[in-house]
Amino acid sequence: MNFLVFGIILIEFCSAWRCTREKARIKELFRENEELKIERDQLAAGQDCTIYFDEIEEIKDENDKLNLKLELKEEEIRGLKLENEKLRGKLEDASPICTMEPTETEIETETSNGRLFVNFLVIPDYYDSSYLIKEDGSTSAATISAPTHDFTDDVKHALVKGQLYIFGGSSDNKKIARLDGCRFNELSARLNKNRRFGTETLSINSGSLALICFGYGDKSCETFDGTTAVTTFSATWTHSYGGLGIYRNQPATVGCSDARHKKAETLSSTGWSDLPDFSKRIYSHSIVGLDNESMLLFGGNISINWQTGIWQLKNDQWNKIGELAKSATAGSAFYSGRSIYYFGFSSTQRIDLNAEEELEKVELIGEPPKYSSYPVLFATTPDFCV
């Protein structure tokens, strides 16, 4: 019994001692926790740590300043890029400020028979062979530049508001470029269709627009006003290498290389309509509209044969009125001062008309220094880009 009582007392003692010890340990943990809180508060608010935190804040402020400067610099760069794009757009739309458009007296010289001769810049398939042609048929090299070596290959050209533009070609079938001074610069404006083989171009609306049409199997047309190319009426027939000229103050075209038909059409404000068929299946010819509202057709191919015939459409009747001095094809023509200057693939000829625009004579001026199909023509001064 005594042992039992002793055991119970011992157990109670040990339990009390263990409880006291655990309570002490808990108190110690609370104390350490309070000290840790105090140390934390001291770290947050103490004098020594404040200096450290101040340094961190200074570094943070400096970093914020650098980030702000970087953002401002990026904003400045974006602004400069935007300004650059605006200036580029203005450059494309503006007339060249480094050159002045030559006057008629500057681009024309009087020949021995009193007739005016136009001085031409002629740009063949590859612009590095460009040349100037004078009244006596003599030529001199002209220095023209462009972004790529084939920039003027297979292009067609037209004047818009007195400036020379080229369209399509082998380097880029949808490109539009302008001659600024002595260099071709490509515009951001683009053609709506691919234009290369068989494309035809013409200045219309008193030179305020260019009409660009056709291609192999392509009847489509579009206009360009110096800024934007806009789709217009498609022809009824295909007219690849069918030429574009003016008949009765409206654009007209004749024949085709791929379809080989005899069809002729004219474009009005309501679309294309038929003109009298030509007598032959012809292509690669040139067409020029006269002030008397008739139209001349000359050169070109019938089958594989180069032609000499000069034909006139007048009062809706086709008549052969003369012959070229030499058979020719794939040429470019320019009408000025009652003379048509015809730059064929391998010859340069002048078709002279009288005051009533009747055929007077045809003269062979000479051979070009480089044979070329459909060269780009620009009436200019005799010393242009020398």
C-alpha positions as CSV (number, residue, x, y, z in Angstrom):
1,M,0.0,0.0,0.0
2,N,2.8,2.3,0.9
3,F,4.5,1.5,-2.4
4,L,1.3,2.3,-4.2
5,V,0.9,5.7,-2.5
6,F,4.6,6.4,-3.1
7,G,4.2,5.6,-6.8
8,I,1.2,7.9,-7.1
9,I,3.0,10.7,-5.4
10,L,6.1,10.1,-7.6
11,I,3.9,10.2,-10.8
12,E,2.2,13.4,-9.7
13,F,5.6,15.0,-8.9
14,C,7.0,14.1,-12.2
15,S,4.0,15.4,-14.0
16,A,4.2,18.6,-12.1
17,W,7.9,18.9,-12.8
18,R,7.4,18.1,-16.6
19,C,4.6,20.7,-16.7
20,T,6.7,23.3,-15.1
21,R,9.6,22.6,-17.5
22,E,7.2,22.8,-20.5
23,K,5.8,26.0,-19.2
24,A,9.3,27.4,-18.8
25,R,10.2,26.3,-22.4
26,I,7.0,27.9,-23.7
27,K,7.8,31.1,-21.9
28,E,11.3,31.1,-23.4
29,L,9.9,30.7,-26.8
30,F,7.5,33.6,-26.3
31,R,10.5,35.7,-25.1
32,E,12.6,34.8,-28.1
33,N,9.7,35.6,-30.3
34,E,9.3,39.0,-28.8
35,E,13.0,39.6,-29.2
36,L,12.7,38.7,-32.8
37,K,9.8,41.1,-33.3
38,I,11.9,43.8,-31.6
39,E,14.9,43.1,-33.8
40,R,12.6,43.1,-36.8
41,D,11.2,46.5,-35.8
42,Q,14.7,47.8,-35.2
43,L,15.8,46.6,-38.6
44,A,12.9,48.4,-40.1
45,A,13.3,51.6,-38.1
46,G,16.7,51.5,-36.5
47,Q,19.4,54.1,-37.3
48,D,22.0,51.8,-38.7
49,C,19.5,50.0,-41.1
50,T,18.0,53.2,-42.2
51,I,21.2,54.1,-43.9
52,Y,21.2,50.8,-45.7
53,F,17.6,51.2,-46.7
54,D,18.3,54.7,-47.9
55,E,21.1,53.4,-50.2
56,I,18.6,50.9,-51.6
57,E,16.1,53.7,-52.2
58,E,18.7,55.8,-53.9
59,I,19.6,52.9,-56.1
60,K,15.9,52.3,-56.8
61,D,15.4,56.0,-57.6
62,E,18.4,56.0,-60.0
63,N,17.1,52.9,-61.7
64,D,13.7,54.5,-62.1
65,K,15.4,57.6,-63.7
66,L,17.4,55.3,-66.1
67,N,14.2,53.5,-67.1
68,L,12.5,56.8,-67.6
69,K,15.4,58.0,-69.8
70,L,15.2,54.8,-71.8
71,E,11.5,55.2,-72.3
72,L,12.0,58.7,-73.4
73,K,14.7,57.7,-75.8
74,E,12.5,54.9,-77.2
75,E,9.7,57.4,-77.6
76,E,12.1,59.8,-79.3
77,I,13.2,57.0,-81.7
78,R,9.6,56.2,-82.5
79,G,8.9,59.9,-83.1
80,L,12.0,60.1,-85.4
81,K,10.8,57.0,-87.3
82,L,7.4,58.5,-87.7
83,E,8.8,61.8,-88.9
84,N,11.1,59.9,-91.3
85,E,8.1,58.1,-92.8
86,K,6.2,61.3,-93.2
87,L,9.2,62.9,-95.0
88,R,9.6,59.9,-97.2
89,G,5.9,60.1,-98.2
90,K,6.3,63.8,-98.9
91,L,9.3,63.1,-101.0
92,E,7.4,60.6,-103.1
93,D,4.5,62.9,-103.6
94,A,6.4,66.1,-104.2
95,S,8.1,67.2,-107.4
96,P,11.8,67.0,-107.5
97,I,13.2,70.2,-105.9
98,C,16.7,69.8,-107.4
99,T,15.6,70.1,-111.0
100,M,13.2,72.3,-112.9
101,E,10.9,71.0,-115.7
102,P,12.4,72.2,-119.0
103,T,10.5,74.7,-121.1
104,E,9.5,74.0,-124.6
105,T,12.2,76.3,-125.9
106,E,14.8,74.3,-123.9
107,I,13.7,70.9,-125.3
108,E,13.2,72.0,-128.9
109,T,15.7,73.2,-131.5
110,E,14.9,74.5,-135.0
111,T,16.1,72.5,-138.0
112,S,17.3,73.8,-141.3
113,N,13.8,73.6,-142.8
114,G,12.2,75.6,-140.0
115,R,10.7,72.5,-138.3
116,L,11.3,72.1,-134.6
117,F,13.2,69.0,-133.4
118,V,12.7,67.7,-129.9
119,N,15.7,66.6,-127.8
120,F,15.1,63.2,-126.2
121,L,16.4,61.2,-123.4
122,V,16.1,57.5,-124.5
123,I,16.3,54.8,-121.9
124,P,16.6,51.3,-123.3
125,D,15.9,48.0,-121.5
126,Y,18.8,48.6,-119.3
127,Y,19.2,52.1,-118.1
128,D,23.0,52.2,-118.0
129,S,22.8,52.4,-121.8
130,S,20.7,55.6,-121.8
131,Y,21.5,58.3,-124.3
132,L,20.5,61.7,-125.6
133,I,19.6,62.1,-129.3
134,K,20.1,65.5,-131.0
135,E,18.6,67.1,-134.1
136,D,21.1,65.6,-136.5
137,G,20.7,62.1,-135.1
138,S,23.9,62.1,-133.2
139,T,23.8,60.6,-129.7
140,S,25.7,61.1,-126.4
141,A,25.7,59.0,-123.2
142,A,23.3,60.0,-120.4
143,T,24.0,58.9,-116.8
144,I,20.8,57.5,-115.2
145,S,20.7,55.5,-112.0
146,A,18.2,53.1,-110.4
147,P,17.9,50.7,-107.5
148,T,18.7,47.5,-109.6
149,H,20.4,46.8,-112.9
150,D,17.2,45.5,-114.5
151,F,15.0,48.3,-113.2
152,T,13.9,49.5,-116.6
153,D,13.7,46.1,-118.3
154,D,10.3,45.4,-119.9
155,V,8.7,48.5,-118.3
156,K,6.2,50.8,-120.0
157,H,6.2,54.6,-119.4
158,A,3.9,57.6,-119.3
159,L,4.0,61.2,-118.3
160,V,1.8,62.3,-115.4
161,K,1.6,66.0,-114.6
162,G,4.8,66.6,-116.5
163,Q,6.8,63.9,-114.7
164,L,8.1,60.6,-116.1
165,Y,6.8,57.4,-114.6
166,I,7.6,53.7,-115.4
167,F,5.3,50.8,-114.6
168,G,5.8,47.1,-114.0
169,G,8.7,45.3,-115.7
170,S,10.9,42.3,-115.0
171,S,12.3,43.6,-111.7
172,D,8.9,43.9,-110.1
173,N,5.6,43.4,-112.1
174,K,3.7,45.9,-109.8
175,K,6.2,48.6,-109.3
176,I,5.6,52.3,-110.0
177,A,8.7,54.5,-110.2
178,R,9.4,58.1,-111.0
179,L,12.4,59.8,-112.6
180,D,13.7,62.3,-110.1
181,G,16.5,64.3,-111.6
182,C,18.7,61.5,-113.1
183,R,17.6,58.7,-110.8
184,F,14.6,56.4,-110.8
185,N,13.0,56.1,-107.4
186,E,10.4,53.5,-106.6
187,L,7.1,54.8,-105.0
188,S,5.2,53.1,-102.2
189,A,2.2,53.1,-104.5
190,R,1.7,49.8,-106.3
191,L,-0.2,48.6,-109.4
192,N,-3.2,46.4,-108.9
193,K,-2.2,43.8,-111.4
194,N,1.1,42.3,-112.6
195,R,2.3,44.3,-115.7
196,R,5.1,43.1,-117.9
197,F,4.8,41.4,-121.3
198,G,2.2,43.0,-123.5
199,T,1.3,45.9,-121.1
200,E,0.4,49.2,-122.7
201,T,0.4,52.7,-121.2
202,L,-0.8,56.1,-122.2
203,S,-1.1,59.7,-120.8
204,I,-4.7,60.7,-120.7
205,N,-6.9,63.6,-119.3
206,S,-4.5,66.3,-120.6
207,G,-1.6,64.5,-118.9
208,S,-3.2,64.3,-115.4
209,L,-3.5,60.5,-115.5
210,A,-1.7,57.5,-116.8
211,L,-3.8,54.6,-118.3
212,I,-2.1,51.2,-117.8
213,C,-3.7,48.1,-119.5
214,F,-3.4,44.6,-120.7
215,G,-0.8,41.8,-120.6
216,Y,-0.9,38.2,-122.0
217,G,-4.6,37.1,-121.8
218,D,-5.3,40.1,-119.6
219,K,-8.1,42.6,-120.4
220,S,-7.8,44.7,-117.2
221,C,-6.9,48.4,-117.0
222,E,-6.1,50.9,-114.2
223,T,-5.3,54.6,-113.9
224,F,-2.5,56.3,-111.9
225,D,-2.7,60.0,-110.9
226,G,0.8,60.4,-109.5
227,T,-0.2,59.0,-106.1
228,T,-2.6,56.0,-106.4
229,A,-3.4,53.3,-108.9
230,V,-7.1,52.7,-109.3
231,T,-8.8,49.8,-111.2
232,T,-11.0,50.9,-114.1
233,F,-13.0,49.3,-117.0
234,S,-11.7,46.1,-118.5
235,A,-11.7,45.8,-122.3
236,T,-14.0,43.4,-124.2
237,W,-11.1,41.7,-126.0
238,T,-7.5,41.0,-125.0
239,H,-5.0,43.4,-126.5
240,S,-1.5,42.2,-125.5
241,Y,1.0,44.3,-127.5
242,G,-2.0,46.1,-129.1
243,G,-0.8,49.6,-128.3
244,L,-2.7,52.5,-126.7
245,G,-3.4,55.8,-128.5
246,I,-6.0,58.5,-128.8
247,Y,-9.0,58.4,-131.2
248,R,-11.6,61.2,-131.1
249,N,-10.1,62.3,-127.7
250,Q,-10.5,58.8,-126.2
251,P,-8.1,56.0,-125.5
252,A,-8.1,53.3,-128.2
253,T,-6.3,50.0,-128.9
254,V,-6.0,47.7,-131.9
255,G,-5.1,44.0,-132.3
256,C,-3.3,41.5,-130.1
257,S,-0.3,39.3,-130.1
258,D,-1.6,36.2,-128.4
259,A,-5.2,36.1,-129.7
260,R,-4.2,37.4,-133.1
261,H,-7.5,39.1,-133.7
262,K,-8.3,42.3,-135.7
263,K,-10.4,43.9,-133.1
264,A,-10.2,47.6,-132.2
265,E,-11.8,49.3,-129.1
266,T,-12.1,52.7,-127.5
267,L,-12.6,53.6,-123.9
268,S,-15.2,56.2,-122.7
269,S,-16.6,57.2,-119.4
270,T,-19.0,54.2,-119.5
271,G,-16.5,51.5,-120.6
272,W,-15.0,50.0,-123.8
273,S,-16.8,49.8,-127.1
274,D,-16.0,48.5,-130.6
275,L,-14.2,50.4,-133.3
276,P,-13.9,49.2,-136.9
277,D,-11.7,46.1,-137.2
278,F,-8.2,46.6,-138.6
279,S,-7.5,44.8,-141.9
280,K,-4.7,42.6,-140.6
281,R,-3.9,40.6,-137.5
282,I,-1.2,43.0,-136.2
283,Y,0.7,43.5,-132.9
284,S,3.8,45.3,-131.5
285,H,2.8,48.4,-133.5
286,S,2.5,52.0,-132.3
287,I,-0.6,54.2,-132.2
288,V,-0.6,58.0,-132.1
289,G,-3.7,60.3,-131.9
290,L,-3.7,63.5,-133.9
291,D,-5.3,66.8,-133.1
292,N,-7.9,66.3,-135.9
293,E,-9.2,63.4,-133.9
294,S,-7.9,60.8,-136.3
295,M,-5.4,58.1,-135.3
296,L,-2.2,56.7,-137.0
297,L,-1.0,53.2,-136.7
298,F,2.5,52.2,-137.9
299,G,5.2,49.5,-137.6
300,G,4.6,46.3,-135.8
301,N,4.3,42.7,-136.8
302,I,2.0,40.8,-139.1
303,S,2.8,37.1,-138.5
304,I,6.6,37.3,-138.1
305,N,7.2,40.1,-140.6
306,W,8.1,43.7,-139.5
307,Q,5.9,46.3,-141.2
308,T,6.4,49.5,-143.0
309,G,2.8,50.6,-143.4
310,I,1.3,53.8,-142.0
311,W,-2.4,53.5,-141.5
312,Q,-5.0,56.1,-140.5
313,L,-8.3,55.6,-138.7
314,K,-10.4,58.7,-139.6
315,N,-14.2,59.0,-139.5
316,D,-14.3,55.3,-138.6
317,Q,-12.5,54.3,-141.8
318,W,-9.1,52.6,-142.0
319,N,-6.8,53.8,-144.9
320,K,-3.2,53.1,-145.6
321,I,-1.6,56.6,-146.2
322,G,2.1,55.8,-146.5
323,E,5.2,53.8,-145.6
324,L,8.0,54.1,-143.0
325,A,11.5,54.6,-144.3
326,K,12.4,51.2,-142.9
327,S,10.4,48.3,-141.5
328,A,10.2,48.5,-137.7
329,T,8.5,47.0,-134.7
330,A,8.3,47.2,-130.9
331,G,8.9,50.9,-130.8
332,S,7.9,54.0,-128.7
333,A,6.5,57.1,-130.3
334,F,6.2,60.8,-129.3
335,Y,4.2,63.4,-131.1
336,S,5.3,67.1,-131.0
337,G,5.3,70.0,-133.4
338,R,3.6,68.1,-136.2
339,S,6.3,65.4,-136.1
340,I,6.0,61.9,-134.8
341,Y,9.3,60.6,-133.5
342,Y,9.4,56.8,-133.7
343,F,12.1,54.8,-131.8
344,G,11.8,51.3,-133.1
345,F,13.8,48.2,-132.1
346,S,16.6,49.0,-134.5
347,S,15.8,52.4,-136.1
348,T,14.8,55.9,-135.3
349,Q,12.5,57.6,-137.7
350,R,10.5,60.9,-138.0
351,I,7.1,61.1,-139.6
352,D,6.4,64.7,-140.6
353,L,2.8,66.1,-141.0
354,N,1.7,69.3,-142.6
355,A,-0.5,71.9,-140.9
356,E,-3.7,69.9,-141.7
357,E,-2.0,66.8,-140.2
358,E,-1.7,65.0,-143.5
359,L,1.4,62.9,-144.2
360,E,4.2,65.0,-145.6
361,K,7.3,62.8,-145.5
362,V,9.1,60.1,-143.5
363,E,12.8,60.4,-142.6
364,L,15.2,57.8,-141.2
365,I,17.2,59.6,-138.5
366,G,19.5,56.7,-137.8
367,E,20.1,53.6,-135.7
368,P,20.1,53.7,-131.9
369,P,23.4,53.0,-130.2
370,K,21.7,50.0,-128.5
371,Y,18.8,48.0,-129.9
372,S,15.8,47.9,-127.5
373,S,12.1,47.1,-127.4
374,Y,9.8,49.9,-126.3
375,P,12.4,52.3,-125.0
376,V,11.4,54.9,-122.4
377,L,11.2,58.4,-124.0
378,F,11.5,61.8,-122.2
379,A,11.6,65.1,-124.0
380,T,14.3,67.2,-122.3
381,T,17.3,69.5,-122.7
382,P,20.2,68.4,-124.9
383,D,22.5,68.3,-121.8
384,F,20.3,66.4,-119.5
385,C,22.2,64.0,-117.1
386,V,25.4,64.2,-119.2
